[in-house]
Amino acid sequence: MAELAWVATAPLAHVLKTGRHGADSGAAGVTFTGLHDFELLQIMARRGKATALAKAAKQLFGATAPVKPQAVAAGNATLIWSGPDQFLALAPRQAGSPLLDASAKSLAGIASISDQSDGRALVRIAGPKARDALAKFCSLDLDPSVFPASSAASTAIDHTAATLWRGKDEGGAPVFFLLVFTSFAESLWHMMLDSGLEFGVEVGEASLLA
């Protein structure tokens, strides 16, 4: 009987081609970076435990978990609102899954925890034309007046559930992060790439540990 061997790969490994795409004159208007090496937990308060979760999460992460559509920097993790009394915890992947272990211990009986580390793909979208590219496939109003830095949203992109949040600007240009289910990541990637070709796209990949 033939033996099977499993080799773990990043969700976008087969489609992400680093380098310049589309318009090739001048600086790239948008940068798409596939991020990997991260832990991602979905944390949901159990019935009647929202207050207890808020208190325990602050002790665990060193910051108050978001109670509205926001992304909050918390030590070595980012806490991203994903619905009433629930949030995502994103952190660089380390040996032994310390985020999962610490959360399971500190939040036992208070919250339900689901490890989504291998179930989602994460893309960083940045550059002076980032908002223009996103507008082609995202129905959210991303104007700075209504979607400033640290804003977050649970939305749908091409009929696929997605989480989008805005980080700190770089060089005066906006920075966004898009989290989608792994099974839809390749299809969405092609659409995203097409959306930025007219502006010139610089494609890269990076570890969240960097």
N, C-alpha and C positions, 0 to 999 in steps of 0.2 A: 504494500500500500504506500502510495506517495505521501511524503510528509509535507504539511503545509507550513509556510513561514509567513508571518505577518510583519510588515515593515510600516511603522507609523509615519505618515506624511502630513504636512500642513494642508488644510482644506483647499487652498488655492495653488498647490504645488504644480498641478498639471497645466494651469492656464496663465499663471502670473509670469510674464516675461519682462524682466527688468530692462530699463533703458528708456529712451525717448520714443514717443508714439505721436502720430498725428502731425499737426503743424510743427515745422522744425526750425522756424526762424524766431530769434529772440529767446528770452527766458520762457520756460514752461509756465503756462497759466495755472496749472493744477498738478498736484502730486498725489498719487495713490500709493500708499504703503501697506502691504500686507503684514500684519503683526502676528507673531506666534510666541510660543513659550509663555503662556499665561494660565493662571488658575481662574476659573469663573464659577461663582456659586449663586444660585437663586435662593434667596432667603425670604420665607413667608411666615408671618406671625400666625400662630395657631389661634383658634377661636378664643376671644377674650384675653389674649396675651400681647396685644399691641403695645401697651405701656411697658410691660415687662421686657419686651424685645427691644424697645427704644433704649431702655436703661442698660440692658446687657450689651447691646451693640456698641454703645458709647464707651463702655468699659473695655470691650474687646478691640475695637478699631481706633479708639482715641478721638472720635469725632461723632457728631450726631448724624444718624442715618437720615437721608432725605425723606420728607413727608409730602413733598410736591415734586413736580417734574424737574429735577436737578441732578447734577453729578457733583459729588462732594469728595475732595481729596482727604484721605484719612491715613496718615502715616505712609505705609508702603502699599496701600490699597486705594482704589477708587470705588465709592459707593454710588450706584446709579439707580434712581427711582425707576420702578417697573410696574407700579400699580399701588392701590391703597394697601398700606401695611405690608409692603414687600419691596425688596430692592435686590440689585445685583452687586456682588462684591468681586472686583477684578484686581488681580495682583500678579506680579511676575511669578512664573512657575519655579518652584524650588523642589529639591529632592525630598520625598516623603510627604508631599502635599500638606505643608504646615497650615495653610489657610483653612483647608477642609477639617483637619484634625482639631485645630483650635476652635473653630466655629461649632463643630459637633459637640465639643466638651462644654463650651461656654453657653451655648444656646439650647442645650438639651431640655426638652419639655416645654420650651417657649416657642420654638420656630421649627418649621419643616425646611430642610436643606437639601437642595438638589445640585449635584456636581454637573455643571454644564461645560466644563473645560474643553472637551473634545466635541461638543455638540454645536459650537458656534464658531464663526469666522469673524475676525476683527480687521477692519480696514481704517486707516487714517487718511483723511481727505483734507488737503491744505492747499494754500496758494491764493493769489488774488482773484482767480476765477473759480474757486472752489464752490462758492454759493451759486454761480451761474450753472456749473455742471450739475450740482445737486438739484437745481430747479427743474431739470429735464425729466427727472424720475421720482422726485419726492414732492408731495403735495403740501408739505408744511411751509409756513411763512418763516423764512430764516433771516429776515431783516434784523439787524442788530437791535432795533428798538423793541422787538418782541421776542427775540431769541438771542439774548446776550450770552457771554461766556458763562459756562457752568449750567446752561439750560439743557434739559433732556426731554425726550419724548419716546413713547412707545407708539409705533405707527405701522403702516403697511407700505411696502414698496413692491410694485409689480405683483400684487396679491400675496405677498410674503411678509410675515411678521418681522419687524426689525426694531432695533433700539438705536436711537441717534442722540448724541450729545455733543456739545461744543466745548472745546478746551480753551486754553489761553491763546490769544493771537500771537503770531510769530512774524516779526518784521512788518507789522501792520496788516497782515493777511489773516483771515480766519482759519481756524483748525477745527475739524469735525471728526468724530469717531462713529463708525457704523458697525453694528453687531447684527449678524444674520445667522440663520440656521445653516449648518455645514452642508446639508443636502441640497440647498438652493444656492450656495455660494458661487459656484462656477457660472451658473446661468446669469446671476446678478452681476458678476464681475464683467462679463462681456458687455452688458448693457451700460454699466458704469463707465467702462473704457470708451465706448462709443460716444457717451455724453460729453467727454472732455477732449475729443480729438481735434475739434476746431480751435481749441485754445492752446494745444500742445500739452501733452501729458508726460510727466516723468514718473515711471513706475519703479518702485523699490520694495524691498522686504526687510524686516528688522525684527529682532527679538525684543519683547517687552522688558527684558532684563537690561537692555542697553540704556 
